[in-house]
Amino acid sequence: MHKVIVVEDDRIIRRGICQAIPWGEHGFVVAGEAGDGEVALTLIEKEQPQVVVSDINMPFMSGLEMAKRIKEKSPETRIIFLTGYEDFKYAQEAVKLKAFDYLLKPVDSAYLLKKAKEAAADWEKESVKEKRIIESMPLLQQKFFQKLIREGDYRVDIENELLRLDVQIEGPFYAVILVKNTIELDLEGHCFKEKITSFTSSYFNELNCLVMNADVGEYAILLSLENDHDLRKGELAQALFNFLKKELDQSITITHGRAYPNLFEVGKSFLEARVAMDMRHIIGTGRVISLDETVSKCDKKENLVHDLEMKLENHIKAGLPEKAKETLIDLSTAIVDRKSVALSDLKVLAFKFSTMLFFEIEKWKKEDTTNSFNSSDVYKDIMELSALTEMTDILNSLIQQWSTAMFKKKEKNYYSHVDQAIKYMQGNFHDSSLTLQKVAELIHVSTPYLSNLFKMEKGFNFGDYLLELRMKKAMELLGEGNIKTYEVCEQVGYSNPQYFGICFKKYTGVTPAEFKKKFK
């Protein structure tokens, strides 16, 4: 049965609506009635009805004011307003409040019942939809993390994806902890997640942490931290490990990435935790592992090796194999100079970068079934390597395969993301709404990624190139002599002639009028 509440200051009309309409025969129960909005609010908050039938003009609290409060406390409730002709001015406000319907008095009982049934059906439809979303949320969360692994944080719009998953977390710094049942015994997934959530909540309030499904038997804890050195991350990881080991008597591995100051960078922390988790068979399962532990155990003050690792990682992500080759040479030289990097650390480095390179090679060789390689053979070679030169040989070989696959693909009329962007800009620079974000969306990459790629691949940024396209066309048009400055302004993508004049003078050193005169 659906609940309906009637709110009407006229007692006779209110009684008529409650008693004259056969609510029970049509799946409704009148859960209450009230003579004004103030009394009705308490009743609605208690009963949580599916439908409210309310007069719009009442003493103490109007129907409109009541509706605003209902939307805050019970947004799912459908509201049907009743009003006389003299109050029709309220209709616009009712529409703004997204009332389900707006009926003029005197209203026919059968018609009101019909509208109430439609409102209840609408509520039912939305309720089923929300239930499906809740039930599918673990799978949606897994797909999000799989997308991060497959495409990398630089190509996934993290903030938008988390918004779709209804993830809200305060910040100002963010980090990820991964928890995995490493021996893959048959645990009840929801039970495992509930234990993690319950324990984590004792360290962080609900706005500072969230447990999400990362994979089968694996969960990601998204944390809100005070700063990048917040000790609670490591403390929670160790305490949670001790708790789960004692509570479940299972082999649990927990890893965590670094903290970052922006929500869109939380993908980096997840991928770092993911890399650490992927190395558990080298470093050891049934323990807590941090990314820093997997990369280097050397003195942090001597951070050249670490910086070069990050540089190599960025070159791979940005799709620059030649730059990656150069940085690998620099990294090898730095490791030799340090003379303190353990063999186990070299294997970890090789494992990390070979995994990244596998992704790149597969991405470029999707349509090419020839010259396939076996990643398990490479991993076996890494496990058996005994010298730095062997590590560089393995990575150089993978970079070369990546470069070759990329070159073959480009030969088949492939355009890089920057090339695609430039081609679009050349044909659409006259569009005044052309922005970096718009171009990035058109070629299906993130705005920061395209911005960085412009600088790294072409040596100039998006704005400078767009300005050059527009100014060159403006100079060409002004050189024709028989065209007004405002017409040139519109044809090269500027809506404000004054701003166009400023940009033109900054680019050429003279105003558009001076340029025309000088050209003649």
RARARA-V993552 format. One record per backbone hydrogen bond with DSSP energy under -1.0 kcal/mol. NH is the residue of the N-H (numbers start at 0). CO is the residue of the C=O. Records with the same first field share a line. If there is no record, write none. Layout:
BEGIN
NH->CO / CO
END
This chain:
BEGIN
1->26
3->28
4->50
5->31
6->52
7->33
13->9
14->10
15->11
16->12
17->13
18->14
19->15
22->20
25->22
26->23
27->22
28->1
30->3 / 28
33->5
36->60
39->35
40->36
42->38
43->39
44->40
45->41
46->42
47->43
49->2
50->2
51->77
52->4
53->79
54->6
55->81
60->58
62->55
65->61
66->62
67->63
68->64
69->65
70->66
72->68
73->69
76->73
77->49
79->51
80->100
81->53
82->102
86->83
87->84
89->86
90->87
93->89
94->90
95->91
96->92
97->94
98->93
99->78
100->78
102->80
104->82
111->107
112->108
113->109
114->110
115->111
116->112
117->113
118->114
119->115
120->116
121->117
122->118
123->119
124->120
125->121
126->122
127->123
128->124
129->125
130->126
131->127
132->128
133->129
134->130
135->131
139->135
140->136
141->137
142->138
143->139
144->140
145->141
146->142
147->143
148->144
149->145
150->146
151->147
154->151
157->155
160->156
161->157
162->158
163->159
164->160
165->162
166->161
169->206
172->224
173->259
174->222
176->220
177->254
178->218
179->252
180->216
181->179 / 250
183->180
186->184
191->187
192->188
193->189
194->190
195->191
196->192
197->193
198->194
199->195
200->196
201->198
202->199
203->199
207->204
209->221
211->219
213->217
214->217
217->214
218->178
219->211
220->176
221->209
222->174
223->207
224->172
229->226
234->230
235->231
236->232
237->233
238->234
239->235
240->236
241->237
242->238
243->239
244->240
245->241
246->242
247->243
248->244
252->179
253->286
254->177
255->288
256->175
259->173
264->261
265->262
267->264
268->264
269->265
270->266
271->267
272->268
273->269
274->270
275->271
276->272
277->273
279->276
281->278
282->278
283->279
288->253
290->255
293->289
294->290
295->291
301->298
302->300
306->302
307->303
308->304
309->305
310->306
311->307
312->308
313->309
314->310
315->311
316->312
317->313
318->315
319->314
323->319
324->320
325->321
326->322
327->323
328->324
329->325
330->326
331->327
332->328
333->329
334->330
335->331
336->332
337->333
338->334
345->341
346->342
347->343
348->344
349->345
350->346
351->347
352->348
353->349
354->350
355->351
356->352
357->353
358->354
359->355
360->356
361->357
362->358
363->359
364->360
377->373
378->374
379->375
380->376
381->377
382->378
383->379
390->386
391->387
392->388
393->389
394->390
395->391
396->392
397->393
398->394
399->395
400->396
401->397
402->398
403->399
404->400
405->401
406->402
407->403
408->404
409->405
410->406
413->409
419->415
420->416
421->417
422->418
423->419
424->420
425->421
426->422
428->424
430->427
433->430
438->434
439->435
440->436
441->437
442->438
444->439
449->445
450->446
451->447
452->448
453->449
454->450
455->451
456->452
457->453
464->460
465->461
466->462
467->463
468->464
469->465
470->466
471->467
472->468
473->469
474->470
475->471
476->472
477->473
478->474
479->476
480->477
487->483
488->484
489->485
490->486
491->487
492->489
493->488
499->495
500->496
501->497
502->498
503->499
504->500
505->501
506->502
507->503
508->504
514->510
515->511
516->512
517->513
518->514
519->515
END
